[in-house]
């Protein structure tokens, strides 16, 4: 497990306007950074500068506390960066063995290279990294990676059969559109990442049953979200009067009164009103809404909300 990721050739040697940093002088920090370098280097031949101020235009590829690596005697147009990274993991301990950190770190490396979510896995292990390199690792018994939830294979695509199952055949009828399966799977993998970090950085024993139940609850709920027909918008309809969902909406109201930004925007909007017919949401807000599947108040019998599509532009007006 790495504490730092080395990002090659990320910082211009001439500097960036508005980016400020301070030289690292602490011996203990220098030793820590030297150990994190991919190639052993003599302390006398390298200098480290910790970035402290990042202007908005550079925040897409630089972060505060990034450490710029300057090698003496080398003339380079771009310099390497050491970035502190976060890791959380859950080893169930049941016929799971040790975490394969080399395999897990591949997911983090892929995320840094592509700027996207990445996954690596084997029969026992799933590693999920977000675009910022925050790595969540699940290690279980053999078969965990494929059996954790129904459509996990739609992201793995291990074989020809997996590819066929997400490709529509014009001569077949489907209950679930095959091309939607990767979207559902990615949403649940992101939820897995959220859950492990929420209960980590090292998830304790005795949570496996609840974890599986929550993951599958999320996966079942996300499959009910339709594909937008107009732009990227959907309508969220509440079920505030249903007996099985009232506790969920009570919690939303309490959290809204304490801090309106502590819950996703659409839920905050509903909690601020006595009556709401529907709320317009974008597809980018869907994953955040379904993080609430981790709440105890989200009933297994009824989802607290459901969605419909817009059929025309007049329908897209606010409620």
C-alpha positions as CSV (number, residue, x, y, z in Angstrom):
1,X,0.0,0.0,0.0
2,X,1.4,3.3,-1.1
3,X,1.2,6.6,0.8
4,X,2.3,8.6,-2.3
5,X,1.8,8.3,-6.0
6,X,4.5,9.5,-8.4
7,X,3.0,11.4,-11.3
8,X,5.5,11.7,-14.1
9,X,6.1,15.0,-15.9
10,X,3.2,16.9,-14.4
11,X,4.7,20.2,-13.5
12,X,6.5,22.6,-15.9
13,X,10.1,23.3,-14.9
14,X,9.5,27.1,-15.5
15,X,6.6,27.1,-13.1
16,X,2.9,28.1,-13.4
17,X,1.6,31.5,-12.8
18,X,-0.2,31.8,-9.5
19,X,1.0,28.4,-8.2
20,X,3.0,28.9,-4.9
21,X,5.1,26.4,-2.9
22,X,7.6,26.1,-0.1
23,X,10.9,24.1,-0.1
24,X,10.8,21.0,2.1
25,X,13.5,21.2,4.8
26,X,12.3,18.7,7.4
27,X,14.7,15.7,7.4
28,X,11.9,13.3,8.2
29,X,9.7,14.6,5.4
30,X,12.6,14.4,2.9
31,X,13.3,10.8,3.9
32,X,9.6,10.0,3.4
33,X,9.6,11.5,-0.1
34,X,12.9,9.8,-1.0
35,X,11.4,6.5,-0.1
36,X,8.3,7.2,-2.3
37,X,10.4,7.9,-5.4
38,X,10.2,5.1,-8.0
39,X,14.0,5.1,-8.4
40,X,16.4,5.3,-5.4
41,X,18.0,8.8,-5.3
42,X,20.7,10.4,-3.2
43,X,19.3,13.2,-1.0
44,X,22.0,15.6,-2.2
45,X,20.8,15.2,-5.8
46,X,17.1,16.1,-5.3
47,X,15.0,18.9,-3.9
48,X,11.3,18.9,-2.9
49,X,8.9,21.8,-3.1
50,X,5.4,21.4,-1.5
51,X,2.7,23.3,-3.3
52,X,0.5,25.5,-1.1
53,X,-1.6,27.7,-3.4
54,X,-3.3,26.4,-6.6
55,X,-5.3,28.9,-8.8
56,X,-8.6,27.7,-10.1
57,X,-7.4,27.2,-13.6
58,X,-4.8,24.7,-12.4
59,X,-6.9,22.7,-10.0
60,X,-7.8,20.1,-12.6
61,X,-4.3,18.6,-12.5
62,X,-2.6,20.0,-9.4
63,X,-3.6,19.9,-5.7
64,X,-2.4,21.5,-2.5
65,X,0.3,19.4,-0.8
66,X,1.5,18.0,-4.1
67,X,5.3,17.8,-3.9
68,X,7.3,18.8,-6.9
69,X,10.6,16.8,-7.4
70,X,13.6,18.7,-8.8
71,X,16.7,16.7,-9.7
72,X,20.0,18.5,-9.6
73,X,22.0,18.4,-12.8
74,X,19.0,17.5,-15.0
75,X,17.5,19.9,-17.5
76,X,13.8,18.8,-17.8
77,X,10.9,20.7,-19.3
78,X,8.5,18.9,-16.9
79,X,9.0,17.7,-13.4
80,X,7.6,14.7,-11.5
81,X,5.1,15.2,-8.6
82,X,4.6,13.1,-5.5
83,X,0.9,13.2,-4.4
84,X,-0.4,12.0,-1.1
85,X,-3.0,9.4,-1.7
86,X,-5.8,7.9,0.4
87,X,-6.5,4.2,0.7
88,X,-9.3,2.2,2.4
89,X,-9.7,-1.5,2.4
90,X,-12.0,-4.3,3.6
91,X,-10.5,-7.8,3.9
92,X,-13.4,-10.1,5.0
93,X,-10.9,-12.6,6.5
94,X,-13.0,-15.5,5.3
95,X,-10.9,-17.7,2.9
96,X,-9.6,-14.4,1.5
97,X,-5.9,-14.4,1.9
98,X,-3.8,-11.2,1.9
99,X,-4.6,-8.2,-0.3
100,X,-2.7,-8.1,-3.6
101,X,-1.4,-4.5,-3.3
102,X,0.4,-4.6,-6.6
103,X,-2.9,-5.4,-8.4
104,X,-4.7,-2.8,-6.4
105,X,-2.3,-0.1,-7.1
106,X,-2.7,-0.7,-10.8
107,X,-6.2,0.7,-10.5
108,X,-4.9,3.9,-8.9
109,X,-2.2,4.2,-11.7
110,X,-4.9,3.8,-14.4
111,X,-7.0,6.5,-12.8
112,X,-4.1,9.0,-12.8
113,X,-3.3,8.2,-16.4
114,X,-6.9,8.5,-17.7
115,X,-8.5,10.9,-15.2
116,X,-11.4,8.4,-14.8
117,X,-12.7,5.7,-12.4
118,X,-10.7,2.5,-12.8
119,X,-11.1,-1.1,-11.6
120,X,-8.7,-4.0,-11.2
121,X,-9.7,-7.4,-9.9
122,X,-9.0,-11.1,-9.6
123,X,-11.2,-13.9,-8.3
124,X,-10.9,-12.7,-4.7
125,X,-10.4,-9.0,-5.0
126,X,-11.8,-5.8,-6.3
127,X,-9.9,-2.5,-6.3
128,X,-11.8,0.7,-7.3
129,X,-10.0,4.0,-7.7
130,X,-11.7,7.4,-8.3
131,X,-10.1,10.0,-10.6
132,X,-8.2,11.6,-7.7
133,X,-6.5,8.3,-6.8
134,X,-8.6,7.4,-3.7
135,X,-8.3,3.6,-3.7
136,X,-10.9,1.3,-2.1
137,X,-10.0,-2.5,-2.0
138,X,-12.3,-5.4,-1.2
139,X,-10.8,-8.8,-0.6
140,X,-13.1,-11.9,0.0
141,X,-13.4,-15.5,-0.8
142,X,-12.9,-16.9,-4.3
143,X,-15.6,-15.7,-6.6
144,X,-16.3,-12.5,-4.7
145,X,-15.5,-10.2,-7.6
146,X,-18.1,-11.8,-9.9
147,X,-20.9,-12.7,-7.5
148,X,-21.0,-9.6,-5.3
149,X,-23.9,-8.2,-7.4
150,X,-25.7,-9.2,-10.5
151,X,-24.2,-7.1,-13.3
152,X,-20.6,-6.7,-12.1
153,X,-19.5,-8.6,-15.2
154,X,-20.7,-5.7,-17.4
155,X,-17.6,-3.7,-16.3
156,X,-15.2,-6.6,-16.2
157,X,-15.9,-8.1,-19.7
158,X,-13.7,-11.0,-18.9
159,X,-14.8,-13.0,-21.9
160,X,-16.9,-13.1,-25.1
161,X,-20.0,-14.2,-23.2
162,X,-19.8,-11.0,-21.0
163,X,-19.6,-8.9,-24.1
164,X,-22.6,-10.6,-25.6
165,X,-24.6,-9.9,-22.5
166,X,-24.3,-6.2,-22.8
167,X,-24.8,-6.1,-26.6
168,X,-28.4,-5.8,-27.9
169,X,-29.5,-8.4,-30.4
170,X,-32.2,-6.9,-32.7
171,X,-33.9,-10.3,-32.9
172,X,-34.4,-10.6,-29.2
173,X,-36.7,-9.0,-26.6
174,X,-35.2,-7.8,-23.3
175,X,-36.7,-7.1,-19.9
176,X,-33.5,-5.0,-19.2
177,X,-31.7,-3.1,-22.0
178,X,-28.3,-4.7,-22.3
179,X,-26.5,-1.4,-22.9
180,X,-27.7,-0.1,-19.5
181,X,-25.9,-2.8,-17.5
182,X,-22.5,-1.2,-17.5
183,X,-24.1,2.1,-16.2
184,X,-25.7,0.2,-13.4
185,X,-22.6,-1.7,-12.6
186,X,-20.4,1.4,-12.5
187,X,-22.8,3.1,-10.2
188,X,-22.7,0.2,-7.7
189,X,-18.9,0.1,-7.9
190,X,-18.8,3.8,-7.0
191,X,-21.1,3.0,-4.1
192,X,-18.8,0.2,-3.0
193,X,-15.9,2.7,-3.1
194,X,-18.0,5.2,-1.0
195,X,-19.0,2.4,1.5
196,X,-15.5,1.2,2.2
197,X,-14.2,4.8,2.7
198,X,-17.1,5.6,5.0
199,X,-16.4,2.6,7.2
200,X,-12.6,2.6,6.7
201,X,-9.8,3.2,6.3
202,X,-9.7,-0.3,7.6
203,X,-13.1,-1.9,7.7
204,X,-13.6,-4.0,10.8
205,X,-14.8,-7.6,11.0
206,X,-18.4,-8.6,11.3
207,X,-19.8,-6.3,8.6
208,X,-19.9,-8.7,5.7
209,X,-23.6,-9.6,5.8
210,X,-24.7,-6.0,6.1
211,X,-22.2,-5.0,3.3
212,X,-23.6,-7.5,0.9
213,X,-27.2,-6.6,1.7
214,X,-26.5,-2.9,1.2
215,X,-24.6,-3.4,-2.1
216,X,-27.4,-5.5,-3.5
217,X,-30.1,-3.0,-2.3
218,X,-28.2,-0.3,-4.1
219,X,-27.8,-2.4,-7.3
220,X,-31.5,-3.2,-7.3
221,X,-32.6,0.4,-6.8
222,X,-30.3,1.9,-9.5
223,X,-31.7,-0.5,-12.1
224,X,-35.1,1.4,-11.8
225,X,-33.6,4.7,-13.0
226,X,-34.7,5.2,-16.6
227,X,-32.5,6.6,-19.4
228,X,-33.3,10.3,-20.1
229,X,-35.4,11.0,-23.2
230,X,-34.8,14.7,-23.2
231,X,-31.3,16.0,-22.6
232,X,-29.7,14.8,-19.3
233,X,-32.7,15.4,-17.1
234,X,-35.1,13.2,-15.1
235,X,-37.9,13.8,-12.7
236,X,-37.6,12.6,-9.1
237,X,-40.9,11.7,-7.5
238,X,-41.0,11.3,-3.7
239,X,-42.8,8.6,-1.7
240,X,-43.1,10.6,1.5
241,X,-46.5,9.3,2.4
242,X,-45.6,5.6,2.1
243,X,-45.3,3.9,5.6
244,X,-42.0,2.2,4.6
245,X,-40.3,5.4,3.5
246,X,-41.4,8.0,6.1
247,X,-38.3,7.4,8.3
248,X,-36.1,8.2,5.4
249,X,-37.8,11.5,4.7
250,X,-37.8,12.3,8.5
251,X,-34.0,11.9,8.4
252,X,-33.8,14.1,5.3
253,X,-35.7,16.9,7.1
254,X,-33.6,16.6,10.3
255,X,-30.3,16.8,8.3
256,X,-31.7,19.6,6.2
257,X,-32.5,21.7,9.3
258,X,-29.0,21.0,10.7
259,X,-27.1,21.6,7.4
260,X,-28.9,21.8,4.1
261,X,-25.7,20.8,2.2
262,X,-25.3,17.6,4.2
263,X,-27.7,15.8,1.8
264,X,-27.9,15.8,-2.0
265,X,-29.5,18.9,-3.5
266,X,-32.7,17.3,-4.7
267,X,-33.3,15.8,-1.2
268,X,-32.5,19.1,0.4
269,X,-35.1,20.8,-1.9
270,X,-37.8,18.3,-1.0
271,X,-37.0,18.6,2.7
272,X,-37.4,22.4,2.5
273,X,-41.0,22.1,1.2
274,X,-44.3,20.9,2.7
275,X,-45.4,19.5,-0.6
276,X,-43.4,18.6,-3.8
277,X,-44.8,17.0,-6.9
278,X,-41.4,16.3,-8.4
279,X,-37.9,17.7,-8.7
280,X,-35.8,18.0,-11.8
281,X,-32.5,16.2,-11.5
282,X,-29.5,15.7,-13.8
283,X,-27.9,12.3,-14.5
284,X,-24.8,13.7,-12.7
285,X,-26.7,13.8,-9.5
286,X,-28.0,10.2,-9.6
287,X,-25.0,8.5,-8.0
288,X,-25.0,10.9,-5.1
289,X,-28.7,10.4,-4.5
290,X,-28.1,6.6,-4.3
291,X,-25.3,6.9,-1.7
292,X,-28.2,7.2,0.7
293,X,-28.9,3.5,0.2
294,X,-26.4,3.1,3.0
295,X,-28.9,4.7,5.4
296,X,-30.7,2.4,7.8
297,X,-33.8,4.4,7.0
298,X,-33.8,3.3,3.3
299,X,-36.3,0.4,3.5
300,X,-35.7,-2.8,1.6
301,X,-39.4,-2.9,0.8
302,X,-39.8,0.5,-0.9
303,X,-37.4,3.0,-2.4
304,X,-38.0,6.5,-1.0
305,X,-38.2,8.0,-4.5
306,X,-38.6,7.0,-8.1
307,X,-38.0,8.6,-11.5
308,X,-39.7,9.4,-14.7
309,X,-38.5,10.9,-18.0
310,X,-39.4,14.2,-19.7
311,X,-41.3,13.7,-22.9
312,X,-41.1,17.3,-24.2
313,X,-39.6,20.7,-23.3
314,X,-42.8,21.9,-21.6
315,X,-42.6,19.1,-19.1
316,X,-39.0,20.2,-18.2
317,X,-40.2,23.3,-16.4
318,X,-39.6,23.4,-12.6
319,X,-42.5,22.2,-10.4
